[in-house]
Amino acid sequence: MVFCILLVGYGCRHKKESVKTVTKPKAEAKSGSVVFREKMGLTNKEVRDSKLYSFISDWYGTPYKYGGCEKTGVDCSCFTINLFEKVYGRKIPRTAGEIYKECEKTKIEKAVEGDLIFFKINSKSITHVGVYLRDNKFVHASTTRGVLVNSLTETYYQKYFYTAGKLKNK
């Protein structure tokens, strides 16, 4: 477990010589979009009619790749960059720390769909970023499981959650 924690913290912030790609388990019978809909409690129509949920459904299950920025592998900040560009038409910086600097900080209780959430994983600086959805759920690129939805109520994320933020208007 400690190994996984270190990888998440390491993945979005530090330069690394080798690239680690995490693939989906082969035993998974359901497609990523079905798993995503079920996890969020959404219908096909809700996903289709929402630019955000359609984007997430399309990327759900994409493997993690340090420094990656494609559907063959993506890291947390580049997933967030792609989401913001395609869904909201906004360009944002490349790293979790740089994205954090472009935000007005807010309490998680005031977070709304599309706000950013930041983590300090075994570090004094921001090491991970995700996008808030609703009901304490957020989407991100996990170093161990790729693009997926987790809950801020999970012990691991409670431990490392730092703050929520809204992109400043430029």
C-alpha positions as CSV (number, residue, x, y, z in Angstrom):
1,M,0.0,0.0,0.0
2,V,2.8,2.4,0.8
3,F,4.2,1.8,-2.7
4,C,0.9,2.9,-4.3
5,I,0.8,6.0,-2.2
6,L,4.2,7.0,-3.2
7,L,3.5,6.5,-6.9
8,V,0.4,8.7,-6.8
9,G,2.3,11.5,-5.1
10,Y,5.2,11.1,-7.4
11,G,3.3,10.9,-10.7
12,C,2.0,14.4,-11.2
13,R,4.9,16.4,-9.8
14,H,8.3,14.9,-10.3
15,K,10.3,14.2,-13.5
16,K,11.0,10.5,-13.9
17,E,13.3,8.6,-16.2
18,S,11.2,5.6,-16.9
19,V,7.5,5.6,-17.8
20,K,5.1,3.4,-15.9
21,T,1.9,2.4,-17.6
22,V,-0.9,0.8,-15.7
23,T,-3.4,-1.3,-17.6
24,K,-7.0,-2.2,-16.7
25,P,-7.5,-5.6,-15.2
26,K,-8.4,-8.1,-18.0
27,A,-11.1,-9.7,-15.9
28,E,-13.2,-6.5,-16.1
29,A,-16.3,-7.5,-18.2
30,K,-18.0,-4.1,-18.2
31,S,-16.8,-1.3,-20.4
32,G,-15.4,1.8,-18.7
33,S,-18.4,3.8,-19.7
34,V,-20.8,1.3,-18.1
35,V,-18.7,1.3,-14.9
36,F,-18.7,5.1,-14.9
37,R,-22.4,5.4,-15.3
38,E,-23.1,2.9,-12.6
39,K,-20.7,4.5,-10.2
40,M,-22.2,7.9,-10.7
41,G,-25.8,6.7,-10.9
42,L,-26.3,8.2,-14.4
43,T,-28.5,7.1,-17.3
44,N,-27.2,6.8,-20.9
45,K,-29.2,9.9,-21.7
46,E,-27.6,11.9,-18.9
47,V,-24.1,11.0,-20.1
48,R,-25.0,11.7,-23.7
49,D,-26.6,15.1,-22.9
50,S,-23.7,16.3,-20.7
51,K,-20.5,17.4,-22.3
52,L,-18.6,16.7,-19.0
53,Y,-20.0,13.2,-18.3
54,S,-19.7,12.3,-22.0
55,F,-16.0,13.3,-21.9
56,I,-15.4,11.3,-18.7
57,S,-17.2,8.3,-20.1
58,D,-15.0,8.4,-23.2
59,W,-11.8,8.5,-21.1
60,Y,-12.9,6.3,-18.2
61,G,-10.4,3.4,-17.7
62,T,-7.6,5.1,-19.7
63,P,-4.4,3.8,-18.2
64,Y,-2.1,6.0,-16.2
65,K,1.2,7.0,-17.9
66,Y,3.6,9.4,-16.3
67,G,3.9,12.4,-18.6
68,G,1.2,10.9,-20.9
69,C,-1.3,13.0,-22.6
70,E,-3.2,10.6,-24.8
71,K,-5.9,7.9,-24.5
72,T,-3.1,5.3,-24.6
73,G,-1.9,6.7,-21.2
74,V,-2.4,9.9,-19.3
75,D,-1.3,11.5,-16.0
76,C,-3.5,13.5,-13.6
77,S,-2.6,17.0,-14.8
78,C,-2.9,16.2,-18.5
79,F,-6.3,14.4,-18.0
80,T,-7.4,17.6,-16.3
81,I,-6.0,19.8,-19.1
82,N,-7.8,17.8,-21.7
83,L,-11.1,17.9,-19.8
84,F,-10.9,21.6,-19.3
85,E,-10.1,22.3,-22.9
86,K,-12.7,20.0,-24.4
87,V,-15.5,20.6,-21.9
88,Y,-15.0,24.2,-20.8
89,G,-12.9,25.6,-23.6
90,R,-10.2,26.7,-21.1
91,K,-6.5,26.2,-21.4
92,I,-4.7,25.5,-18.1
93,P,-1.1,24.9,-17.1
94,R,0.6,21.5,-17.4
95,T,1.4,20.5,-13.8
96,A,-0.9,20.1,-10.7
97,G,1.2,22.7,-8.9
98,E,0.9,25.2,-11.7
99,I,-2.9,24.6,-12.0
100,Y,-3.2,25.1,-8.2
101,K,-1.6,28.6,-8.6
102,E,-4.3,29.6,-11.1
103,C,-7.1,28.9,-8.7
104,E,-9.0,30.8,-6.1
105,K,-9.1,28.4,-3.1
106,T,-12.5,27.3,-1.7
107,K,-13.8,24.9,0.9
108,I,-14.9,21.5,-0.4
109,E,-18.4,22.1,1.0
110,K,-18.7,24.9,-1.5
111,A,-17.3,23.0,-4.5
112,V,-19.5,22.6,-7.5
113,E,-19.2,20.4,-10.6
114,G,-16.1,21.3,-12.6
115,D,-14.1,22.7,-9.7
116,L,-10.6,21.4,-9.2
117,I,-9.5,19.5,-6.1
118,F,-5.9,19.2,-5.0
119,F,-3.9,16.8,-2.9
120,K,-0.6,16.9,-1.1
121,I,0.5,13.2,-1.1
122,N,3.6,12.7,1.1
123,S,4.7,16.2,0.2
124,K,4.5,19.8,1.3
125,S,3.5,20.8,-2.2
126,I,0.6,20.0,-4.5
127,T,1.2,16.6,-6.1
128,H,-2.2,15.5,-7.5
129,V,-5.2,17.2,-9.2
130,G,-8.7,16.0,-10.0
131,V,-12.1,17.5,-11.0
132,Y,-15.0,17.6,-8.6
133,L,-18.3,16.1,-9.8
134,R,-20.9,15.9,-7.1
135,D,-21.7,14.1,-3.9
136,N,-18.0,14.1,-2.8
137,K,-17.0,12.3,-6.0
138,F,-14.2,13.4,-8.3
139,V,-12.6,12.2,-11.5
140,H,-8.9,11.9,-11.9
141,A,-6.1,9.8,-13.3
142,S,-4.9,7.5,-10.6
143,T,-1.4,6.0,-10.9
144,T,-2.7,2.6,-10.0
145,R,-6.0,2.4,-11.9
146,G,-6.0,5.1,-14.5
147,V,-8.9,7.4,-15.1
148,L,-11.7,6.7,-12.7
149,V,-14.1,8.2,-10.2
150,N,-13.3,8.1,-6.4
151,S,-15.0,9.6,-3.4
152,L,-13.4,12.2,-1.1
153,T,-14.9,10.2,1.8
154,E,-12.4,7.3,1.1
155,T,-9.8,7.2,3.8
156,Y,-6.9,7.6,1.4
157,Y,-8.3,10.7,-0.2
158,Q,-9.4,12.2,3.1
159,K,-5.8,11.8,4.4
160,Y,-4.2,13.7,1.4
161,F,-6.9,16.1,0.3
162,Y,-5.7,19.7,0.5
163,T,-8.2,22.1,-1.0
164,A,-10.7,22.7,-3.7
165,G,-10.2,25.6,-6.2
166,K,-12.0,27.5,-8.9
167,L,-10.0,28.7,-11.9
168,K,-9.5,32.5,-11.9
169,N,-11.1,34.4,-14.7
170,K,-8.5,35.7,-17.1
